[in-house]
Amino acid sequence: MVTTIQIDEELKKRLDLLKIHRRETYNDLLFRLVDNCSLGDVDKESLIETLEVLSDPETMRNIADALDNINNVSHWVSWEDVKKEMNLNV
């Protein structure tokens, strides 16, 4: 089910700045913001710090890139290959 909401142009511009990449949907963006802003047992200071990180597009892009790199197994070298390359008999 899809629901339409109305937002003003200023909020849309601010949301656009929070996108990790140009093609990220507003639905995905809002899920990310809500998931990272649980008010259960978070104090005000940590919530503000979280919002500052989430509102920095460059930081969010860097985090997304880092997660992509971690998930890309072609960048990893096995321990066995490292031992062979370094001539380690461990």
C-alpha positions in Angstrom: 0.0 0.0 0.0 1.3 3.5 -0.9 0.3 6.7 0.9 0.9 10.2 -0.4 2.0 12.9 2.1 2.5 16.6 1.5 5.7 18.4 2.4 6.8 21.9 1.6 9.7 22.6 -0.8 12.1 23.5 2.0 11.6 20.1 3.7 12.0 18.3 0.4 15.3 20.1 -0.2 16.5 19.1 3.3 15.5 15.5 2.7 17.3 15.5 -0.7 20.5 16.5 1.2 20.1 13.5 3.5 20.0 11.0 0.7 22.9 8.6 0.5 22.8 8.6 -3.3 20.7 10.4 -5.8 18.4 7.4 -6.5 17.6 6.6 -2.9 13.8 6.7 -2.5 12.2 8.9 0.1 10.6 5.8 1.5 14.1 4.3 2.1 15.4 7.6 3.4 12.6 7.9 5.9 13.0 4.3 7.0 16.7 4.9 7.6 16.0 8.0 9.6 13.2 6.4 11.7 15.3 3.2 12.3 18.2 5.3 13.5 16.1 7.6 15.8 14.4 5.2 18.1 13.3 7.2 21.2 13.1 4.1 23.5 15.9 4.7 25.9 18.0 7.3 24.1 19.1 10.5 25.9 18.7 13.9 24.3 22.5 14.3 23.7 23.0 11.0 21.9 19.9 11.7 19.8 21.2 15.0 18.8 24.6 13.5 17.9 22.9 10.7 15.9 20.8 13.3 14.0 24.0 15.3 13.2 25.6 12.2 11.7 22.5 11.3 9.8 22.0 14.8 8.5 25.6 14.9 7.0 25.2 13.6 3.4 29.0 13.2 3.0 29.3 11.1 6.2 26.3 9.0 5.2 27.8 8.4 1.7 31.1 7.4 3.3 29.3 5.0 5.6 27.4 3.5 2.7 30.6 3.2 0.6 32.4 1.5 3.6 29.5 -1.0 4.0 29.6 -1.8 0.3 33.4 -2.4 0.5 32.9 -4.7 3.5 30.2 -6.6 1.7 32.3 -6.9 -1.5 34.2 -10.2 -0.8 36.6 -9.6 -3.8 38.4 -7.0 -1.6 39.2 -9.6 1.1 42.4 -11.7 1.2 42.3 -14.9 3.1 44.6 -15.5 6.1 46.1 -18.4 4.2 47.1 -16.2 1.3 48.6 -13.6 3.6 50.7 -16.2 5.3 52.0 -17.5 2.0 52.7 -14.0 0.7 54.6 -13.0 3.9 56.3 -16.4 4.3 54.8 -16.9 7.7 54.8 -20.3 9.3 52.1 -19.6 11.8 
